[in-house]
Amino acid sequence: MFKATPNPPGANPSALFTVINGVETESLLANLSETLASANAMVSDLAFDLDGSRRHIALGILQLIELSAMLANRALDNVEAR
C-alpha cells in the first residue's frame, strides 16, 4: 500500500515537482539539455502535422527551444572546462 511521506519543512505544498538542494550544476545543465532535446523532438513532430499560422507558431516555439538548448550546452561546456 502506498504511504505518503510528509513534506519537508519549508516545502511549497502546491509544487508538484521540485529540484533538491545540492545537485551539481553540471548535472542540472545536462538534464536541462536532455529535456530541451525532448521538447524539440515533440514540437518538431507536431509542427509538421500542422498547417498555416499554427505551423508557424510551432516552428517559432521550436526555434526558442533550439536557442535555449544552445545556451544550456554552452553553459555545460563552460562548467566542464573548469
JORA-V498519 format. One record per residue. N is the residue number from 0. OMEGA is omega as a letter, one per 30 degrees, with the letter a starting at -180 (none if undefined). D_CENTER is the distance of its C-alpha to the mean C-alpha in Angstrom with 2 decimals. Layout:
BEGIN
{{N & OMEGA & D_CENTER} {N & OMEGA & D_CENTER}}
END
This chain:
BEGIN
{{0 & a & 32.08} {1 & l & 28.77} {2 & a & 29.23} {3 & l & 26.79} {4 & a & 26.40} {5 & l & 26.84} {6 & l & 24.17} {7 & l & 24.63} {8 & l & 26.44} {9 & l & 24.45} {10 & l & 21.55} {11 & a & 20.43} {12 & l & 21.71} {13 & l & 19.79} {14 & l & 16.32} {15 & l & 15.26} {16 & l & 12.42} {17 & l & 12.92} {18 & a & 12.31} {19 & l & 15.75} {20 & l & 17.70} {21 & l & 18.68} {22 & a & 15.65} {23 & a & 16.20} {24 & l & 14.28} {25 & l & 14.24} {26 & l & 12.64} {27 & a & 9.83} {28 & l & 9.34} {29 & l & 9.85} {30 & l & 7.24} {31 & l & 4.62} {32 & l & 6.83} {33 & l & 7.14} {34 & l & 3.97} {35 & l & 4.83} {36 & l & 8.23} {37 & l & 8.19} {38 & l & 7.43} {39 & a & 10.02} {40 & a & 12.37} {41 & a & 12.39} {42 & l & 13.11} {43 & l & 15.46} {44 & l & 17.32} {45 & a & 17.64} {46 & a & 18.85} {47 & l & 21.71} {48 & a & 22.90} {49 & l & 23.34} {50 & l & 26.15} {51 & a & 27.04} {52 & l & 25.11} {53 & l & 22.43} {54 & l & 21.75} {55 & l & 21.71} {56 & l & 19.15} {57 & l & 16.82} {58 & l & 17.53} {59 & l & 16.89} {60 & l & 13.38} {61 & l & 13.02} {62 & l & 14.44} {63 & l & 12.08} {64 & l & 9.08} {65 & l & 11.51} {66 & l & 12.53} {67 & l & 9.24} {68 & l & 9.00} {69 & l & 12.62} {70 & l & 12.31} {71 & l & 9.89} {72 & l & 12.33} {73 & l & 15.26} {74 & l & 14.35} {75 & l & 14.06} {76 & l & 17.42} {77 & l & 18.88} {78 & a & 18.10} {79 & a & 19.63} {80 & a & 22.54} {81 & none & 23.79}}
END
